[in-house]
Amino acid sequence: MVTFLLLLLAAMVLGIIGAAADGLSYLLAIGVVLFVADVAYFAMVGSRRVRRPMR
């Protein structure tokens, strides 16, 4: 969970810097890609927990 939150924070910071600074739009793209990868990782980990049969 800590990894998820740290990557989410990094994606947000890169996105804000990329959107605010002129000529650094590649940081915005990196932030978006990092955010998508982070959400996909969280969905994959979350789906693994749901598949366990409940008793």
Buried (B, 14 or more C-beta within 10 A) or exposed (E): EEEEEEBBEBBEEBBEBBEEEEEBEEBBEBBBEBBEEBBEEBEEEEEEEEEEEEE
